[in-house]
Structures are given as C-alpha cells and as structure tokens.
Amino acid sequence: MLISSRDLTKYSGDVHALDGLTLDVEPGIIGFVGANGAGKTTFIRILLGLLRPTSGSASVLGFDVGTQAVDVRTLVGYMPEHDCLPLDVSGTEFVAHMAQVSGLPFTAARERAAEMLRHVGLHEERYRLIGSYSTGMKQRVKLAQALVHDPKLLLLDEPTNGLDPAGRDEMLELVERTGRSFGIALLLTSHLLGEIERVCDSLIAIDAGRLQYSGSVSAFVTGRTASSYD
C-alpha cells in the first residue's frame, strides 16, 4: 500500500483541517483535489511527519508517519507549494546540497543534481543564482530537488502555482513524464480538476477535510453532473 490513513483528524482551533479521513491509496499517478482550504496541504504535512494529527493514524510505504517519519522522508520527495528556496546560491549548488542531505556522497550528489536539472529543463541555467530564476524555473528546481535522492514517492503540492497557462501546460507535461519515465508513484495536489484529468490515473477528492471520492479519474469525470472542484 502506498498511503493509508484511518480516522485521520486535525483540528486547528475550531477548524477541522481533516475530519476522520480514511483512505487507502495504491501506487500510480494520483490526483488529490479539493478547493483551497480543503485540507490537502495538511494531509501532506502529516504524511511527512511535519504535523501531528489530533487523532487517527497514517502510513506511507508501510511506515507509520507518527513513529517512523525519518524512514518516510528518506523514501519520499516533496515539492512544497510555496517558495522556500535560497536565492543566493545556484540551482546546481542547491540541488546537490539536497542530495547530500539525503545521504549521497559529494561526487554522486553533483552528478545526480546535473541529471535532475537536465530532466526538468534547467541544464543550461544550472549555474545561475536561484534569485534570478523566473517563477517557472523556481518550480522546476523545486521538482529537481524532490527527485534528486531517487524517491519511491513524490508529493507535489500545487506544482503549477503561480504559473501562466503556457507554464502550467509545460509543468503538467513534465510531471506526467516524470511519473511515466521514472516509474515513481506520484501524488499531485490541485484545486483544478482539469489538471488532474490531464495527468492522473486515479483521484482522491476531499472537501472540508472529509473524503468525497477515491477511485479512477475516468469514473469520477463520467459520473459527475456538477462539481465544485473546477
């Protein structure tokens, strides 16, 4: 099982960020859709061991997120929604550093960083300072660092955030190519169902922290008459 949760609940004051979320997710390219504030980012942070749930449990690749978070993070690549990049280092320095943090020796880290920056289309710009990158380039370097340690699962939180329509198309193509070419399980969050339809095989839909649907994208699209997720 890729991801599993049982009665997962997270309160923040009077707000139920997650409300008894129970689901089982098999490997593949999975879309995780819901309106802004539905609980998607909270769920990802719990999976990474960055937040503790109020109650309930979850596991990733068989590891309990509460007691084995370090094991989870060695097997998972994370692309956060918001920028958290050092602006005064080059793309290659940053991605190589992230590889070393994950345990790769210096030479292997540099080689792997170059490979991943080439994959995301930043090979020519790898020595430029990240502070000089466009929004699209920053999104790509975030994807490169998420991939650099060869994870078994990628968690991509709103990877098209801040991009124009052309940039969204390019990022979605890159995400799909990453999943298909590398054979990596991938969980892609979005508040736009159209993005999920383009690249994902299966779908999880939540609203106000509660599970609304879990199954194939095609069955969801065929069966809905109206949706608040577009």
C-alpha positions as CSV (number, residue, x, y, z in Angstrom):
1,M,0.0,0.0,0.0
2,L,1.4,3.4,-1.0
3,I,-0.6,5.6,1.5
4,S,-3.1,4.6,4.2
5,S,-5.0,6.6,6.8
6,R,-7.5,5.7,9.4
7,D,-9.9,8.3,11.0
8,L,-7.2,10.9,10.5
9,T,-8.3,14.2,12.1
10,K,-6.5,17.5,12.5
11,Y,-8.1,20.4,14.4
12,S,-6.8,23.9,14.3
13,G,-8.8,25.8,16.9
14,D,-12.4,25.4,15.7
15,V,-11.4,24.5,12.2
16,H,-11.4,20.8,11.1
17,A,-8.5,20.7,8.6
18,L,-9.0,17.0,8.4
19,D,-12.2,15.3,9.7
20,G,-12.0,11.5,10.1
21,L,-10.2,10.9,6.8
22,T,-9.9,7.2,6.0
23,L,-8.4,6.0,2.7
24,D,-6.1,3.5,1.0
25,V,-4.0,4.6,-2.0
26,E,-2.3,2.2,-4.4
27,P,0.8,3.2,-6.4
28,G,0.4,5.2,-9.6
29,I,-0.1,8.8,-10.6
30,I,-2.7,10.1,-8.2
31,G,-4.6,13.4,-8.2
32,F,-5.5,14.9,-4.9
33,V,-8.2,17.6,-5.5
34,G,-10.2,19.9,-3.4
35,A,-10.9,23.6,-3.0
36,N,-8.3,25.8,-1.3
37,G,-8.5,25.1,2.4
38,A,-10.0,21.6,1.9
39,G,-7.1,20.0,3.8
40,K,-4.7,18.9,1.1
41,T,-1.6,20.5,2.4
42,T,-2.4,19.5,5.9
43,F,-2.6,15.9,4.8
44,I,0.7,16.0,3.0
45,R,2.4,17.6,6.0
46,I,1.1,14.9,8.3
47,L,2.3,12.2,5.8
48,L,5.8,13.8,6.1
49,G,5.8,13.9,9.8
50,L,5.8,17.7,9.8
51,L,2.4,17.9,11.6
52,R,1.0,15.6,14.2
53,P,-2.7,14.7,13.7
54,T,-5.1,15.4,16.5
55,S,-6.2,11.8,16.3
56,G,-6.1,8.8,13.9
57,S,-3.1,7.3,12.1
58,A,-1.4,7.2,8.7
59,S,1.3,5.3,7.0
60,V,3.4,5.8,3.8
61,L,5.0,2.8,2.1
62,G,4.3,0.7,5.2
63,F,6.0,3.2,7.6
64,D,3.9,4.8,10.4
65,V,4.2,8.6,10.0
66,G,4.0,9.2,13.7
67,T,6.8,6.9,14.8
68,Q,8.8,6.4,11.6
69,A,8.8,9.8,10.0
70,V,12.6,9.7,9.2
71,D,12.1,6.5,7.3
72,V,9.2,8.0,5.4
73,R,11.2,11.1,4.4
74,T,14.1,9.0,3.0
75,L,11.7,7.4,0.6
76,V,9.6,10.5,-0.3
77,G,10.4,13.6,-2.4
78,Y,8.4,16.7,-1.5
79,M,7.7,19.7,-3.7
80,P,6.1,22.4,-1.5
81,E,3.5,24.8,-2.8
82,H,5.2,28.0,-1.6
83,D,8.8,29.1,-2.3
84,C,11.4,28.1,0.2
85,L,14.4,28.5,-1.9
86,P,17.8,30.1,-1.1
87,L,18.2,32.9,-3.6
88,D,21.9,33.4,-3.3
89,V,23.1,30.0,-4.5
90,S,23.0,28.4,-7.9
91,G,20.5,25.8,-9.0
92,T,23.2,23.1,-9.1
93,E,24.6,24.0,-5.7
94,F,21.1,23.8,-4.1
95,V,20.1,20.5,-5.7
96,A,23.4,18.9,-5.0
97,H,23.2,20.1,-1.3
98,M,19.8,18.5,-1.0
99,A,21.2,15.2,-2.4
100,Q,24.0,15.3,0.2
101,V,21.4,15.9,2.9
102,S,19.7,12.7,1.7
103,G,23.0,10.8,2.1
104,L,24.7,10.9,-1.3
105,P,28.5,11.5,-1.4
106,F,29.7,14.7,-2.8
107,T,30.6,13.5,-6.3
108,A,27.5,11.4,-6.7
109,A,25.4,14.3,-5.4
110,R,26.8,16.6,-8.1
111,E,26.2,14.1,-10.8
112,R,22.7,13.4,-9.7
113,A,22.0,17.1,-9.4
114,A,23.1,17.7,-13.0
115,E,21.0,14.8,-14.2
116,M,17.8,16.0,-12.5
117,L,18.4,19.6,-13.6
118,R,18.7,18.3,-17.2
119,H,15.4,16.4,-16.7
120,V,13.5,19.5,-15.6
121,G,14.9,21.6,-18.4
122,L,17.4,23.7,-16.3
123,H,20.7,22.3,-17.6
124,E,21.8,25.5,-19.3
125,E,20.7,27.6,-16.3
126,R,22.1,25.4,-13.6
127,Y,24.9,27.8,-12.6
128,R,22.7,30.8,-12.3
129,L,21.6,32.1,-8.9
130,I,18.1,30.9,-8.0
131,G,17.3,34.5,-7.2
132,S,17.5,35.3,-10.9
133,Y,15.1,32.5,-11.9
134,S,11.6,33.1,-13.2
135,T,8.6,31.6,-11.3
136,G,8.5,28.7,-13.7
137,M,12.2,28.0,-13.2
138,K,11.8,28.1,-9.5
139,Q,9.0,25.5,-9.7
140,R,11.3,23.3,-11.8
141,V,14.2,23.5,-9.4
142,K,11.8,22.5,-6.6
143,L,10.9,19.4,-8.6
144,A,14.6,18.6,-9.2
145,Q,15.4,18.7,-5.5
146,A,12.4,16.5,-4.8
147,L,13.7,13.9,-7.3
148,V,17.4,14.1,-6.6
149,H,17.6,11.3,-4.0
150,D,15.6,8.8,-6.2
151,P,12.5,8.6,-4.0
152,K,9.8,5.9,-4.2
153,L,7.0,8.6,-3.9
154,L,6.7,12.2,-5.0
155,L,4.4,14.6,-3.1
156,L,3.7,17.6,-5.4
157,D,1.7,20.3,-3.7
158,E,0.2,22.6,-6.3
159,P,3.1,22.4,-8.7
160,T,1.5,24.8,-11.2
161,N,1.1,27.5,-8.5
162,G,1.9,31.0,-9.9
163,L,2.4,29.9,-13.5
164,D,0.7,31.3,-16.6
165,P,-1.3,28.9,-18.9
166,A,1.8,28.0,-21.0
167,G,3.8,27.4,-17.9
168,R,1.1,25.3,-16.4
169,D,1.0,23.1,-19.6
170,E,4.8,22.7,-19.5
171,M,4.8,21.8,-15.8
172,L,2.0,19.2,-16.2
173,E,3.8,17.6,-19.1
174,L,6.9,17.4,-17.0
175,V,5.1,15.9,-14.1
176,E,3.5,13.3,-16.2
177,R,6.8,12.5,-17.9
178,T,8.4,12.2,-14.6
179,G,5.9,9.7,-13.3
180,R,5.8,7.6,-16.5
181,S,9.5,7.6,-17.3
182,F,10.9,7.0,-13.8
183,G,8.1,4.8,-12.6
184,I,7.7,6.8,-9.5
185,A,4.4,6.9,-7.6
186,L,3.2,10.5,-7.5
187,L,0.6,12.4,-5.5
188,L,-0.3,15.7,-7.2
189,T,-2.5,18.2,-5.3
190,S,-4.6,20.8,-7.1
191,H,-7.8,22.7,-6.7
192,L,-8.3,22.4,-10.5
193,L,-9.9,19.2,-11.7
194,G,-8.8,19.8,-15.2
195,E,-5.1,19.5,-14.2
196,I,-5.8,16.2,-12.5
197,E,-7.7,14.8,-15.6
198,R,-4.7,15.6,-17.8
199,V,-2.0,13.6,-16.0
200,C,-3.5,11.3,-13.3
201,D,-4.9,7.8,-13.4
202,S,-6.7,7.9,-10.0
203,L,-8.2,10.6,-7.9
204,I,-8.9,11.5,-4.3
205,A,-11.3,14.3,-3.7
206,I,-11.8,15.9,-0.3
207,D,-14.0,18.8,1.0
208,A,-13.6,20.4,4.4
209,G,-11.3,17.6,5.4
210,R,-13.7,14.8,4.5
211,L,-13.3,12.2,1.8
212,Q,-15.7,12.8,-1.1
213,Y,-14.3,10.3,-3.7
214,S,-11.5,7.8,-4.2
215,G,-11.2,5.9,-7.4
216,S,-10.4,6.3,-11.1
217,V,-10.3,9.6,-12.8
218,S,-12.4,8.4,-15.7
219,A,-15.2,7.1,-13.4
220,F,-15.3,10.3,-11.5
221,V,-15.5,12.5,-14.6
222,T,-18.1,10.3,-16.2
223,G,-20.2,10.1,-13.1
224,R,-20.3,13.7,-12.1
225,T,-23.1,16.0,-13.3
226,A,-21.7,19.1,-11.5
227,S,-18.6,19.7,-9.5
228,S,-17.2,22.4,-7.2
229,Y,-13.7,21.4,-7.9
230,D,-13.3,23.0,-11.4
